[in-house]
Amino acid sequence: MAERISPLIDAATLLKFRGDSNLVLVDANGAPDARSTYDDHHLEGAVFVDMNKQLAEVGPNAAQGGRHPLPVAEKFAASLSTLGITPDSHVVAYDDKNGSNAAARLWW
């Protein structure tokens, strides 16, 4: 993907890059039933990321560290690798909140 594109894209732009070997499409649904939502409604070719297990280090008590504290760097790097994300990847993430929830966490 030699062309530089905006970090925020629309569906038409995503379709332009469909089939690109460096594209990793990520469904980052943050709903309580995220996995079943992914199973029923994900975009073709998207991989599933779990907000609570891969994008956060959720502890037993939210009063200690917050509701979704960041995972340690090594765990996050391992999650990215599991998703097929490499330094050469172009990642497109979407979620059930128009990009303002788990997709934003992944992007950040």
N, C-alpha and C positions, 0 to 999 in steps of 0.2 A: 504494500500500500504506500506508494511513493507520494501520492497527493496529500497535502496537508489539509485537514478539514477542521471545522469548528469542534470544540469538545461537546457541544450540544447539537444533536442532529434530529432530523425528522425522518419519518418512515421512508420517504422517497430516497433520501440520501443513504439510509441503511440498505435499501434494495440495490443501490449501485454497487455496493461492496459485497453483496451476497456471493458466496463461493470463494472469496479471497482466503487463502490459506493462513493469513495472519489475523483474521477476524475471529474474536472470541465473543460470542453473544451470551450475556449472562442474565438470567432471570433472578432478580434479587428481591423477590416478594417477601415482605416482612410480616405478613399476616400470621396469626396463630396456626392456621391450617395451610401454611405456605407450600409444603410439599405436595399436598393433594391439589392445591390450586395449580401448581406447576404441572403436575401430572395431567390435569384436565385441560389446561389453557395456555401452555407456554408456546412461544414462537418457535417455528421449526429450526432446529439446530442449536437452540439455546441450552446452556448448562445451568443447573440449579445451584444456587449458593444459599446457605442457611444463615440468616441474619444472626441468630443466637449462638450458633456453633462455630461459624467460620469468620464472621465479621465482628464478633464481640467475645468477651470472656465473662459470661454471665455467672455470677457467684450466687451463693445461697441467700445473701442478704443485700438488697439493693442499697441499703443505708451505708454499706461499705463498698465504695467504688462506683456506685451509680447503677442504673438499670441496664445499660449496654456499654460497659467500659471496653476500651480497645483491647484486642488480644496482644500478647507479647509478639514482638516482631518475627521471631522464628516460627511461631504457630501461624501467623498471618501469611508469611512467605510460603509455608508448606501448603496452606489452603489455596493460594494462587497457583502453585504448581499443580495441585490436584485438579484445578479447574482448567488446566492447559494453558495458563497465562505465562508467557515468557517475556523477556525484555523486548522482543520483536513483535509482540502481539499488539493489535489494535482492539481494545476492549470497548464493547458497547453494552451498557448495563441499563436495565429497565426494571421497574417495580410496580406495585399496585397503587402507588401514590404519585404517579406522574413524575417519578424521579426524585421525589423529595424525602424519601425514607431510606430504605436499604440500598438502593442504587447510588444515592448520594454518599452513603457511608463507604461503599466499595470504591467509588470514584475518589473520595477524599483520601 
